[in-house]
Amino acid sequence: MKVKVQNLDGKASGDIELNDAVFGIEPRADILHRVVTWQLWNRRETARPTRERSDVARTGKKFGRQKGSGGARHGDRGAPIFIGGGKAHGARKRDFTSSLNKKVRALGLKMALSSKAKDGLVIVDSLELKDAKTKALKGQFDKNGWNGKVLVIGGESVDDGFRKAAGNLPGVNVLPAIGANVYDILKHDTLVLTKDAVEKLEARFNG
């Protein structure tokens, strides 16, 4: 699959041949759903667990007389009614992580890239900016028609000036190639890949 390459100013700068095994397969909703669900479950966090009665280090010795004090009869400072005692029915740590076959995860990423290759994929030569300012970068985005949510994926790392300039643009997210994932690709309207990112992603599957 041959795709045109442009620079950030919108000017054409050649062509690139995309691997059909990565960018040219037919997406399947069930595979994408499985991978996205797996990602979101693994991102889920639990409430901070509280210390219950068995977790606090307080004396279990009876600290008062059984009768004659005029108060209730207690035998443990770790009871929930005392300051410093254990929490009654407190929040407990829960593990929401799940596993998914590596082949399914790889297939899901290929399908996400392929779905964008059909509509919403832009290849740029690099992310280097002459004027690394948010206002200037927004002007380039508007000129290229990159509206809505835009995901920009660089190569080994993202150009520092571009990352800082894009930091204040709403709906724009930046990732290195190693961070490419199905959920982020699908939830953005436009996917912008550098030539280095294409090489890294193709090598990721061929390796």
N, C-alpha and C positions, 0 to 999 in steps of 0.2 A: 504494500500500500504506500503510494507516494503522496506526501503532504508538503505543502508550502511552508517555508520557514520565513519569519519576519523578525525585525528588531522591535524594541519597545516603542519606537516612533511610528510603527505601522508600515514601514517600508519593507518590501520583499528582499530577502537575502539568500535565495536558493531553495532547494528542495531537500527532503530527507525521506529515506525509505524506512517505513515502519514494519516491524516484524508482524506478519499476519497471525502468528501463533500467540502473540501478546495483545495486539490491538485489533485483530480482525476476526475474533470468534463471536458466536451468537450468544448474547446474554440470556441467562435463565433466571427468572424471578425467584424460584425456590432456592437456588444456590446463593444469590445475593441476600435473600432474607435470612438464611442460616448464618452467613458470615456477619451481617450487621447485628443480628441478635446476639451472637457470640461476643462481638466487640462490646456491645452495650452492657451485657451482663458482667463482663470482666471489668468494666469501668465503674460498676456500681460499688458504692462503699456503704459500710454499715455504721450504725451509731457507735459512739465511743462507749465501750462496755463499762458498766458501773461495778463497784465492789460490793458483793453481797455479804451476807453474814459470815460465811465461811472464809471470805477473803480478807477480812480485817484482822489486824493483830491487836486484840484487846483481851483483857483478863476474863477468864471464865469462872474465876473464883467468886463465890457468893460474897458480896461486898456490904451487906447489911443484915441486920437481924431479921429472922423470919416474922417475928411479931413485935409489937411495941413501938414501932417507928411512926405510926400514923400514916404510912404511905403504902404503896403497893409492894409486893414481894418480888424482888428481882434476883437473878443469879448469874447474869452475863452482861458485861458492858458492851458486847458486840451486837446487842439487840437493836433493831431498827429505830426504836423510839429514843435512843440516846444519841447525843452529838458525837460524831466519830464512829458510830455504829454502822453496820452494813445496810445497804439499800434493800428495801423489800420489793421484790418483783422488778428489779432494775433491768435496764437495757443490756442485752447480751450480744456478744460479737457473733456475727453470722458470715459465713463464707459463701459468696455468690459466684465465685469463679467456676467456669466450665471449660471443657476441652473440646477441640474440634480438629479433625484430621488435617494435617499440613497440606495435603493435596487439594482438599476442599477450599482451604484458605487461599492457596495460590490461584486456584481456578476462579474464585470469587474476585480477586484483585484483577486478573486478566479480563474478566467480564465487565468489571467496573470501568477499566481503561477502554475496552472496546465500545461500551455504550457511549462514552464521551467522544471517541473517535468518530462515531456516526454523527454526533451533534454536540458541539460545545468544547472541542479540543483546539488549542492554539499552541503552536511550537515557536519558540523564540530562540535566537542564537545565544543570548546571554542576558543576565539581569543587571549588568553594570550600568550605572547612571552617571551622566555628566553632572547633573544637578540633583543631588540626593535630598530633595525636599518633598514633603508630603503634597504641597500644592502642585508642584510640577508633575509629580507622578500621577496625581488625580487627573490632570489635564491629558496625560498620555492615555490613561484608562478610558476617559470619555471619548477621546479621538478614535480609539480602537473599537469602541462600542462594547467594552467589557463592563456591563451593568449587572446589578444584582450581586449575588455571592460569587466571589472569584477565589479559586484555590491556585496558588502559584507553587510549583515544586521545582526546586533547583537540583544540582548535582550532589557532589560530596557534601557541600555546605552551601548556604545561601549567602549571596553578597551582602556584606554588613550594611552598606549604605542603602540598598534596596529594602532590607528587612526593617531598618529604622524608619525609612520613609513610608513604608506600607503599614507600619504599626498603628497609625491613627486613622487609617481608612476603614470605615465601617463595612463589614461584609467581606473583607479581604484577609485571607489567611495564607501564611507562608510556611512551607515545610521543606526539609531536605529529602532527597530521594529515598533514604532509608525509612522515613516516616510515612511514606505513602500508604494509605489504607482505604478500604472499601467505603466505610461510613463517610469519611470526609470528602472523598471524591464524589459520591452520589448526592450529598446534600448541597453541593455548590452548583451554580448554573454554568460556570465556565471553568475549564481546567487549562491552566497554562503550564506547559512543560518546557524546560530548556533542552537543548540538544544533549547536554551532559546528563540530564535527568532521564532522557530516553535511553541512552546507553546504559546507565545504571540499572534501570528497570528491566531492560532486556537481558542484561547480564545476570540479574538477580534470578531470573527463571532458567536461563541457560546453564547457570552454574549448578 
